């Protein structure tokens, strides 16, 4: 009996020691009560070393749970992460509405293109409708180039483009072997899809963060430095290198319906830039893609389209004008003008009321440009902050055809070979 | 001289006593730790700002802990919350008003909206001078 009591005592002590050891492994709680939610959360107990994701989403105001989900009171990793949205990426399109949506956030009014989620998820970069329609038309599976299928089924009764819905493209229902092969090998680069290539310079996230979270750097001094490490970041200063993760990985071989990844290792910007093109005007490789292409071109305007040419409209004359006309400008006087907010989110330029900025044919302000007192213009690189002065065509010796503003036409005189 | 031998019974008794004492101390320590664990304090709704005489007439003092701006004007003390009415960021005091660093809202010196996306005026905070001459700011 005495021996049993001793054994029981020993077991009790061991149990208590075990509990004390487990308790000692618990993290020290660090509480945060974000001003936006007013609910305490303990995520910073483990993640206090993460950098701020950006000045528009300060952790003191937003906290972590509002965007990422998760169990805000849990201190144990598995439990805390159990109900996170989208794993590490709450902006994946499968969960983006819950993570980033809301009328005061990114599902705002359609006025002024504020409904970012609706625009992005119906954009040609998300639906991939143009490529699907093109391939199906090429191989005789549909009578014209109008998009009927997309990466996901989408209804949009408000669409003014003539297309109000897309059915989902299911490669397994295709009878043509080429279309089937396309479906099986070429559907990894729309915004809904996980990247087909992983590692190194083509790594990117899905959804909003495919563009707004930089996984790549434009620093080409060493190819190794092209992979950035800070991914807890949201930015509108998007380098061309981020666009390259989809748009410059290589070329499609349409005869074999295969993708041929790039084999070269560019060491300068001219050779790194948009590999399928052989000739460039200087601005095509010294600027970043977003310096010219607008937010509706990149993220859509809320309508469904059949191909990118229906939404991509910026031409050389948007900034340079023609022989007979200067580019359009707009004097910004309304303090609530979207140009001010855009320049605040990416403060490479300090716009003031009364400034003249270039404006596109559709009325979108090119907020990173400004008319100078001497009649010339300047553009500030959105990703680099570099200032690029430039002149209008009017009054120059240019012999352009005002009706042909394609890059090919301008390349005739202004090309840089590589 | 023969050393007294520890009998088996005494050895078991001693071991049992040691084990139970250690267990008791460990359990007691855990209990004390549990009982002394600080609960999450509620966010304060009253702030002691010290003697009113510390704030000269005409002064505008940013109180980062609140956060609020204390103004000693002609009619006495007033305070304005520095929490942006758009999405809760802390606005920055500027010579001509307030600017939100997060999304660009602007407010005039009285806290009225000058530029969206905020649509509501900055909230006023109640300020009182206590019998001891100290200023108290209330956020509720």
Interface residues (C-beta under 8 A of the other chain):
Chain A: X2 X3 X5 X6 X9 X10 X12 X13 X16 X17 X19 X20 X23 X31 X33 X34 X35 X36 X40 X55 X56 X57 X58 X60 X61 X62 X104 X335 X336 X340 X341 X344 X345
Chain B: X9 X12 X13 X15 X16 X19 X20 X22 X23 X26 X27 X29 X30 X40 X43 X83 X86 X87 X88 X89 X90 X101 X102 X103 X104 X106 X114 X115 X116 X117
